[in-house]
Amino acid sequence: MGSKRTARREFLRSGAALAGGFTLGSVAPAIGQTPASPASPRMIKGDKDQIAYGDRSRFVTSVRISHPMGGRPSPDSFGLVFHVASPLQDSVGVITPSSLHYVATTRGAFIPDIDPREHRLMIHGMVDRPLTFTMEDLKRLPSVTRLHFIECAGNRSSRRAKTVQETHGMTSCAEWTGVLLSTLLKECGLKGGASWFVAEGAEEVKGASSMPIAKAMDDCLVAYAMNGEAVRPQQGFPLRLMVPGFEGIFHTKYLRRIKVVDRYYMNYNDYGHLDQERKVAALSYQIGPKSVITFPSGGQQLPGRGFYEISGLAWSGGGAIKKVEVSTDAGKHWNNAEFKGTPQRMAHTRFSYQWNWDGQETELLSRCTDELGQVQPSRAQVAKYWNKPLDPSFTVPGLDNTIQPWRIASDGSVTNGNA
């Protein structure tokens, strides 16, 4: 603790202290000046819609975008929604607002319009007592509230991507409330030999997935609430199966049926995980340790040399993040970042690093280590492991959790270091 305080005192003495100017460039002293903003701002009249469900300021313009860049639009001309990326470059803290949470559907789909009063969740198969639950039934059972991220397998950097929304926007983190799947399975009673379960949603294209029963009994959550309100339709209203740490496609939306079985079953969603190389297929379940700097990041502009707080997100399907390191010199040296809050298991963790930019061209990187000791790799390390050349055609096998570089030019512009 003492060394931390000493380091902070040294940082403040180095000329970055507020009294000494925090080296913020052209920031003017406030002594003897009048406020720059008008004394009487424009006033907004209240209306019924605003009272019923509040809205954000008209000056806040963060929006989601279709993903990938230049790919299939959402919605398309038929009204089908495919992939929609979250604006990580504008994110603050670790919780993604429900309205900005990323969206992914099964090969493009309409959003089911489900009446929760009519919705049912059936659990059957290798159980002693097949049961069908109403939403009212589920809400009477003991509940839990947990912070968890979800990430799509398509969340990978490319040479074409310009912003962090384009490289990493297919992940989000929210507070989920519901009933543990283990509670429901214990109520039904598992038969001997039950080792897998199949989860099915109510999409037009039935996106069923097979998962180990051990995962169901560990931490899977049947969620009916998200960020303090009902799960939104794009996120699976009225029920979403949360499978912490697993690839997003397993987090079944519009959950209506769970079948307990004694073997792995090939379903529509599982088809995408077939691969001739078994080691590649194994990488498509649990998300590896991953981090990305959200500020400064691609498309942003630093106004000049001086002090900046580098900020970013880290997460892992292997549990809680234990350490994040930041490099401000293209990986030559690494420094420990600071956590903004206590890291939670299988959740986004906000980190920061205090940086005095000297105005020279450089590259910013981050890497993280999770509670299992897994360390986020570079693209070069992954290419070497697979014995493949690191050239423009290289694609990371399985899920891409490689280090994302951001190149800072001398004029303060920020671009994708993989381009």
C-alpha positions, -999 to 999 in steps of 0.1 A, spaced: 0 0 0 29 23 9 46 18 -25 13 27 -42 11 60 -24 48 67 -31 43 61 -68 13 84 -68 33 111 -50 61 108 -75 36 111 -104 22 142 -89 56 158 -83 67 150 -119 47 180 -132 14 163 -138 -2 177 -107 -33 199 -112 -16 228 -94 13 225 -119 -10 222 -149 -15 184 -153 3 190 -186 -31 193 -203 -18 217 -230 -41 247 -236 -64 244 -206 -67 280 -193 -67 290 -156 -101 299 -142 -90 328 -120 -109 360 -128 -128 345 -157 -166 343 -161 -182 309 -169 -180 301 -206 -214 284 -207 -246 305 -207 -261 312 -173 -296 301 -184 -296 269 -205 -325 260 -227 -353 244 -207 -371 213 -216 -408 209 -210 -419 177 -195 -442 154 -215 -460 121 -207 -436 99 -226 -406 114 -208 -423 109 -175 -433 73 -182 -399 62 -195 -370 87 -193 -348 95 -223 -312 106 -227 -299 140 -235 -300 151 -271 -263 158 -269 -255 121 -262 -252 104 -296 -238 70 -289 -254 44 -313 -250 8 -323 -240 -1 -358 -243 -31 -382 -215 -56 -379 -192 -65 -395 -183 -33 -414 -194 -35 -450 -213 -67 -443 -250 -76 -439 -271 -46 -428 -294 -47 -397 -322 -44 -404 -321 -55 -440 -347 -47 -466 -370 -74 -452 -367 -62 -416 -344 -91 -405 -318 -83 -379 -283 -99 -380 -254 -85 -360 -253 -51 -342 -222 -38 -324 -221 -18 -292 -202 16 -291 -174 6 -267 -155 38 -275 -182 57 -255 -185 32 -227 -181 42 -191 -177 17 -162 -186 -19 -169 -224 -21 -175 -236 -17 -210 -270 2 -212 -297 -22 -223 -304 0 -253 -268 -2 -264 -262 -39 -257 -249 -58 -288 -273 -80 -307 -267 -112 -326 -294 -135 -342 -294 -169 -357 -283 -162 -393 -306 -131 -395 -341 -131 -379 -372 -113 -369 -377 -105 -332 -404 -127 -316 -432 -107 -300 -439 -129 -269 -467 -123 -244 -451 -133 -211 -485 -144 -197 -486 -171 -224 -449 -181 -224 -438 -214 -209 -405 -231 -201 -406 -269 -204 -379 -291 -189 -380 -327 -199 -359 -357 -211 -339 -376 -185 -356 -361 -155 -378 -377 -128 -405 -351 -131 -409 -332 -164 -421 -297 -155 -435 -267 -173 -429 -233 -157 -449 -201 -163 -432 -167 -158 -451 -164 -126 -437 -197 -114 -402 -187 -121 -405 -154 -103 -417 -171 -72 -385 -191 -69 -352 -180 -52 -335 -155 -75 -299 -143 -80 -285 -112 -95 -251 -114 -113 -229 -93 -136 -219 -112 -167 -206 -104 -202 -217 -120 -234 -195 -121 -265 -201 -132 -301 -176 -155 -319 -176 -128 -347 -159 -104 -323 -125 -103 -339 -101 -76 -351 -94 -72 -388 -72 -50 -410 -103 -32 -423 -117 -22 -389 -112 14 -379 -128 17 -345 -131 -3 -313 -168 -7 -321 -158 -25 -353 -130 -46 -337 -146 -55 -304 -182 -42 -303 -198 -76 -303 -195 -79 -265 -215 -63 -237 -219 -67 -200 -251 -64 -180 -266 -72 -146 -288 -103 -150 -315 -115 -126 -332 -148 -126 -333 -184 -114 -303 -207 -114 -308 -235 -139 -295 -259 -112 -325 -249 -90 -349 -259 -118 -331 -291 -126 -331 -301 -89 -368 -295 -88 -372 -319 -118 -347 -344 -106 -319 -356 -128 -317 -393 -138 -285 -413 -138 -265 -409 -170 -278 -374 -177 -247 -356 -190 -258 -330 -216 -287 -307 -221 -302 -290 -252 -316 -255 -249 -341 -242 -274 -355 -207 -280 -386 -195 -298 -368 -179 -328 -382 -185 -363 -349 -203 -370 -347 -226 -340 -313 -218 -324 -308 -249 -302 -274 -256 -285 -260 -286 -267 -241 -280 -234 -226 -302 -206 -249 -308 -177 -220 -299 -154 -222 -263 -167 -259 -262 -161 -254 -273 -124 -225 -248 -120 -236 -213 -129 -262 -212 -157 -289 -186 -151 -324 -185 -165 -327 -147 -166 -359 -127 -168 -344 -93 -159 -315 -72 -172 -301 -40 -157 -331 -36 -134 -359 -41 -158 -373 -70 -179 -350 -85 -205 -354 -65 -237 -369 -82 -268 -336 -80 -287 -320 -98 -258 -345 -126 -255 -376 -114 -237 -391 -129 -216 -364 -155 -208 -327 -158 -217 -304 -186 -207 -271 -172 -194 -241 -195 -198 -213 -174 -181 -180 -175 -200 -193 -194 -230 -196 -180 -265 -226 -159 -271 -245 -183 -293 -250 -206 -263 -269 -178 -243 -302 -190 -257 -328 -162 -262 -366 -166 -259 -359 -198 -239 -388 -222 -241 -374 -257 -238 -346 -276 -221 -341 -313 -228 -318 -333 -205 -300 -360 -225 -272 -386 -222 -250 -375 -251 -240 -346 -273 -267 -338 -299 -259 -319 -331 -282 -289 -334 -284 -259 -358 -262 -237 -337 -236 -264 -331 -230 -269 -368 -208 -238 -369 -184 -254 -344 -175 -283 -366 -139 -283 -377 -114 -308 -389 -89 -297 -363 -102 -308 -328 -80 -282 -311 -97 -254 -330 -132 -267 -322 -123 -268 -285 -115 -231 -286 -151 -223 -295 -168 -227 -262 -151 -208 -234 -140 -172 -241 -102 -167 -234 -88 -138 -215 -93 -106 -235 -88 -69 -231 -90 -38 -253 -82 -1 -248 -114 19 -254 -97 53 -250 -77 63 -269 -88 40 -296 -93 40 -334 -110 70 -349 -104 92 -318 -81 122 -317 -57 134 -290 -57 172 -289 -20 174 -280 8 161 -258 3 158 -221 -16 137 -195 -43 112 -205 -60 84 -186 -59 53 -208 -91 33 -202 -103 -1 -213 -121 -33 -206 -109 -68 -198 -129 -101 -195 -125 -138 -195 -146 -169 -197 -122 -185 -172 -133 -164 -143 -122 -130 -128 -95 -109 -143 -65 -108 -120 -42 -84 -138 -41 -60 -167 -9 -46 -182 -6 -16 -205 23 -8 -229 27 27 -243 57 18 -264 45 -10 -287 51 -38 -263 87 -30 -253 77 -24 -217 46 -33 -197 31 -16 -167 3 -27 -143 -30 -10 -149 -54 0 -121 -88 -17 -117 -119 6 -114 -138 -16 -90 -135 -52 -80 -133 -76 -109 -162 -100 -111 -162 -136 -125 -171 -137 -162 -178 -100 -163 -162 -69 -179 -136 -52 -157 -127 -15 -163 -90 -7 -161 -70 25 -165 -34 37 -167 -21 72 -162 0 83 -192 19 114 -201 22 115 -239 53 132 -253 38 138 -287 59 112 -304 44 84 -326 38 52 -306 15 22 -301 -8 14 -272 -15 -22 -261 -32 -40 -233 -31 -76 -221 -48 -94 -192 -44 -124 -170 -73 -143 -155 -78 -162 -123 -67 -194 -141 -34 -178 -150 -42 -176 -187 -25 -147 -204 -39 -129 -234 -17 -136 -264 -4 -114 -293 -13 -123 -329 24 -132 -334 22 -157 -305 -9 -173 -319 5 -176 -354 37 -192 -340 16 -217 -320 -3 -228 -351 28 -227 -372 13 -202 -396 29 -171 -412 18 -138 -397 8 -122 -429 -23 -102 -441 -41 -135 -447 -37 -148 -412 -69 -155 -392 -69 -165 -356 -83 -200 -352 -112 -204 -328 -122 -173 -309 -99 -143 -313 -87 -130 -280 -54 -115 -293 -39 -82 -282 -53 -51 -300 -28 -24 -309 -38 13 -314 -13 34 -333 -9 70 -321 4 94 -348 24 125 -339 -7 146 -348 -27 127 -322 -48 106 -346 -55 70 -335 -57 41 -360 -59 3 -359 -24 -11 -354 -34 -43 -372 -42 -24 -404 
